[in-house]
């Protein structure tokens, strides 16, 4: 097969396709599902079209290079060496690569014993294949056939010539026959040739040669193989192998070129999906096909380069060796195929880059559309909510609530507005990057900005309207308040005092002073505001304004008439007038204008008081005004606020809350409850997805190859007790919260009822650091990526593992909000207790997180009891047994210590910051330094010089620790908690002694008499301040008082027990500490047995009483 044939193999079967415009159906061509979008046309840019046609042109160029081959013009597959490999190995005919003197190719028929037995088809196939190998130009010269029959008979020569004459497919130039060398056969051959020459039907001469030397006259010796005495290097098996390799390479190139062309046509005719997922799938599919074809191209190039190297290796065997014409033609053919393959690859890559860019832009656009729809829905919802806020309120309180709701809505909308602006900016970036769908992106960006501007403008309009409404309602309240104060002032002026000139002048001055407050409060501005904002007011507000202005005019008229009357009284110089009515004893004092109660209408009792006082003066105008005022106070609708003054009712004022206010609070409670239930439902669903989508998949055998080694057998470490938390919320807590839907104020009982179960979060939070460390090791594994993909989660697992920590802190916020709107309601006490409980749980969880970071403590922390408090302090130490210099220096150099208070021990630790990873925040650990047993601890609450300091001392003040808290609140909490621990120990000692007394109640100790007398003297001389100090007396004190061991020979710990201070004596002022320790240190003991006094001098003692020794008498008592 010639090189043209090989090239024909490469381009055979290629389709002459061109890109076509097609309508995209509503069903995706990749996944088969409905896209849900309108149909559109495939868009191919000019650059993409140009690269596509260039790519097709390269393929057509390869095809046109083989157009002259007649065999390839037929629809018959060319004959390949692999098809006749067995016949070629028989070596009855071969194409050595030699050439005749005029360049004609030489086909040699060597001696082959079974030539006569060859099947005609085998002979025909071999000869046809050999004649197809040379190029068309070389084959057109004609073939030179050499038949070697030197060792054969004339019959074989005749058979060979006959077969060649009848089956040779190519042009013959010359037939050279090496006739039999034996004399008899040579003679027969000469005769046979003369007789049968015409039978061979050959149009070319047949030359009978007697020897090889005769052959050299026709063919150069260098073009003959060694069998024919030549020096042409030829190996038949190597020739077959090389021909097979070249043809295989040609087939590979052809197949690759066909796949490239078909894929290129598919890309050009690609239908662009209308949704994100289908576009992703299409991009993934095309990329995988491209990568696969790229690998095929690389494999074909590698195969061709290897083959070319083998051909060149043949020529490099020796310096004088040259490739024969056939080998040279093979070399040229392989190089040409490699060049065409490289050109095809370059054209394909250019076209692919254009197509890939188009798909990426399509995916960007689909994402843009999807996000646009989400943002637009959110903005439309916010806009609808904003439009629904059409009320302008009927009082200041309601307007403030509306303003608060509007502000809340704006804060809620801020995130959506920012997303919209960012999305519009992203659209601008797509437009600037020459996106193909500019015409669709630009209108959406404009739409987003328009909606944002509309929302902002509408919200500002709402703010302006509500601000104006608040200003008007505030003016109405000022007018009503001033009118109330004015009527109150008029009614409180005593009639008898006004009868005198001095009293009338004083009342007149009060009125004039009060009227000046009208100008200060700018009451006349209400009318101007009403006229200015009339367009934004509704009918009800306008009516209230008119009513307030009318009332203002009425009250001012009342003051004018009262002024006229008082001026007349003050101007008269007549005798004192006898009072008509006695002075009311219960009449309220004249209140200052700024202290008058804020009401919208007065109580009926007050109205009656005004009428009575006015009528008592026998002035018809005053009575009429009072009556008119009483009528004007009757307001349509229910009474909003009722004020009962102490002067008229003898009690404190009370307020009746309107139905509207209670309804508003009820709505808020329902809203908070709905939010609590909905967030709880979402929380349970998220926990379920974690358990089913991650934890359960760890046991899935199909995914076991993806599970990292670091995660094996560590499921409990990663998830902690999350299954327990899920079961509790799913089966218990969520259902109980739902039961409170109709009675939100009773939700506190749910938290109180389940406060023990909620302690499970402490275990989860303690395990969280181990879980996070494990996640950092294996969080990037394929297992978690596969699970996240199945769940369609946007966040990875570590974000969901943080949900329980966030949830337990959220409850107290919701309980607090519920408590704010549930005052004086059923369940308020339970809500307060529930809030305290949740705060305690959070504190317990937080403390436990610090506890697990303690290092260096050799004991078992769980044996120390409950962790009560923890925190960082400045600590000074003072050890009496230490060196004086150490003691002095210690007071000036505080140590930074983190303290942990347990029931049984106080730990002193040093806080250290540790970094686990370069990107992680440093985590705190607490290195254990020192501990104090609470059974030997005392406390001094106040220390000189700093109110935030307190003392903790140990073993009778042998060790003193001055602790400075960061604030007074922290100090008070710690002191209170330590007092509770010490008090609890005191109670425990008392219970233990009572139990011991029951066991030893029949035992009597003689020294009780002496003790009784000393206790009696103690009760006469000791004081509470000195009688409850806790310490062992010093040796000097013992000697001074004359105490010796022999004084109490039988007194042991079974009778008395040295104890700590009680709750009243745990905190002592440091002022007393400056005195000599000899005055403060005394022994105190607890009585274990009950003793009844027998004489007047004896002292009765009960089990558990405290006894302190002060001194010993000369007689030993």
Buried (B, 14 or more C-beta within 10 A) or exposed (E): BBBBBBBBBBBBEBEEBEBEEEEBEEEBBBBEBEBEBEEEEBEBBEBBBBBBBBBBEBBBEBBEBBEEBEBBEEEEEBBBBEBBEEBBEBBBBBBBBBBBEEEBBBBBBBBBEEBEEBEEEBBBBBBBBBBBBBBBEBBEBBBBBBBBBBEBBBBBBBBBBBBBBEBBEBBBBBBBBBBBEBEEBBEBBBEBBEEEEEEBEBEBEBBBBBEBEBBBEBBBBEBBBEBBEBEBBBEBEEBBEBBBBBBBBBBBBBBBBBBBBBBBBEBBBBBBBBBBBBBBBBBEEBEEBBEEBBEBBEEBBEBBEEBBEBBEEBEEEEEEEEBBBBBBBBBEBBEBBBEBBEBBBEBBBBBBEBBBBBBEBBBBBBBBBEBBEEBBEBBEEBBEEBEEBEBBBBBBBBBBBBBEBBEEBBEEBEEBBEBBBEBBEBBEEBBEEEBBBBEBBBEBBEBBBEBBEEBEEBBEEBBEBBEBBBBBBBBBBBBBBBBBBBBBBBBBBBBBBBBBBEBBBBBBEBBEEBBEBBEEBEBEBBBEBBEEBEEBBEEEBEEBBEBBBEBBEBBBEBBEBBBEBBEEBBEEEEEEEEBEBEEBEEBBEBBEBEEBBEBBBBBEBBBBBBBBBBBBBEBEBBBEBBBEBBEBBEEEEEEBBBBBBEBBBEEEBEEEEBEBBEEBBBEBBBEBBEEBBEBBBEBBEBBEBBBEBBBEBBEEEEBEEBBBEEBEEBBBBBBBBBBEBBBBBBEBBBEBBEEBEEBBBBBBBBBBBBBEBBEBBBBBBBBBBBBBBBBBEBBEBEBBEBBBEEBEBEEBBBEBBBBBBEBBBBBBEBBBBBBEBBEEBEBBEBBBBBBEBBBEBBBBBBBBBBBBBBEEBEEEBEEBBEBBBBBBBBBBBBBEEEEEEEBEEBEEEBBEBBBBBBBBBBBBBBBBEEEEEEEEEEBEBBBBBBBBEBEEBBBBBBBEEEEBBBBBBBBBBBBBBBBBBEEEEBBBBBBEEBBBBBBEBBEEBBEEBEEBBEEBEEEEBEBBBBBBBBBBBBEEEBEEEBBBBBBEBBEEBBEEEEBEEEBBEEBEEBBBBEBBBBEEBBBBEBEEBEEEBEEBBBBBBBBBBBBEEEEEEBBEBEBBBBBBBBEBEEEBB
